[in-house]
Amino acid sequence: MPSNRIGRINEEIQRELSSLIRTVKDPRVHGLVSITAVNTTPDLRYAKIYVSVLDKSDVNEVVKGLKSAGGYLRRELGRALSLRATPELESRLVEELRRFRPDILLSHDRFDILNPDHNQVSELVFRCSVISNSAGVQVGDTAATRQMGIFGFEPHQTELSRYRPGCFINITDSFPQKKAAMACFQAQSHLIQYYTDRAAMRGNHARRLSGNGAIAYAESFSAFFPYAGDGFVV
């Protein structure tokens, strides 16, 4: 007997695949094809799909067509399930934001060409921050926040990701601790030199823009919102 969570996931997959099968363009997938059951493994890595075909003489051809469309079905299913899972996750994050009431959020930048999961996290954080700020949205007994500032980390593939710095933060004093922490990158030791060079380059930018010659290392962040205040900030 599957757990309640796995059972709900099985039902979601069955419902979405039943709709997606109608969009498969492979001519072998025709007639009345139904998803009768789904069994997902506890680690959510695999799912066994049970299919029923009205015309039993077409079974082999239908199965071949579905296997050929497997990449398309997996991709579209992933998108559908991600969107369906979002409301519950959003509600939880909005509630946490309203209870903690931060002034600043640090997240991934909006676009990272080689890490699409970073993009999804960035979009979720942005969306939830705006919802948290909306007085018309009721989440439990929480009160709306003011709009918090959101700043995005500089992606590894900076130029490929079309990243543009929005601010520079002096990390000269804390850089020895950062370098010691980077020593843990056993599987990606090349990143230690990369981030050291990047911090030195951003330090040069920060010195030039601030006039503070003591800055040796800095980090840059994108700014999701324009500055709003009583005067200009230098």
C-alpha positions, 0 to 999 in steps of 0.5 A, a space after each residue: 500500500 503506497 503512502 499518502 504522499 506517493 499515492 497523491 503523486 501517482 494520481 497526479 502522474 496518472 491524471 497528467 499523462 492521461 491528458 498528455 497522451 492526447 497530444 502525442 503526434 506519433 501515428 502509432 498512438 491512436 484509438 482509445 488509450 488509457 492510463 490505468 495505474 501508476 506506481 512510483 518508487 519511494 525515492 521518486 526516481 522511477 514510475 511504472 505506467 500501466 496502459 490499457 488499449 481498447 483495440 488489443 491488436 494495436 497494443 504493440 504499436 501503441 507501446 512502441 509509439 509511447 516509448 518513442 514519445 517518452 522524452 516528450 512525455 517526461 519533459 511535459 510531465 515534469 513541467 505540469 507537476 512542477 506547476 501543480 506543486 507550486 501553490 503549496 510551496 508558495 504558501 509555505 514560503 510566503 508564510 515564513 517570509 511574513 513571520 520572519 519579515 526580512 528586509 533583504 533576500 539573497 537568491 540566485 539571479 534570474 537567469 543561469 544558462 547551465 543551471 535551470 534549477 537556479 532559475 526556478 528558485 529565483 522565480 519562486 523567491 521573487 514571486 513569493 516576496 511579491 505575494 508576501 507584500 500583497 495585503 489582499 492575499 491571506 495566508 493564515 493569520 500573517 500580515 503583509 510585509 513591505 517589499 523586501 530587497 532581492 539580490 541575486 548571486 553572480 552566476 558561474 557562467 557570468 557572460 553566458 548568463 547575461 549577468 549584470 552587476 547591480 551592486 558590489 559588496 566589500 568582502 576583504 575582511 571576510 575573504 580568508 574565511 571564504 577561501 577556507 570554506 572553498 577548500 571544501 570543494 573537493 570535487 570542483 577544486 578548480 572553482 577555488 581559483 576561479 572565485 578568487 580571481 573573480 573576487 579580485 576583479 570585483 574588488 577592482 570594480 568596487 575600488 573604482 566605483 567607491 573610491 575606497 582603495 582598501 578594498 581588495 576583494 568584493 562580490 557582486 549581486 544583481 538587484 531585482 528592484 530599482 532603488 527607492 528612497 528620499 535621495 540619491 545614494 552614492 
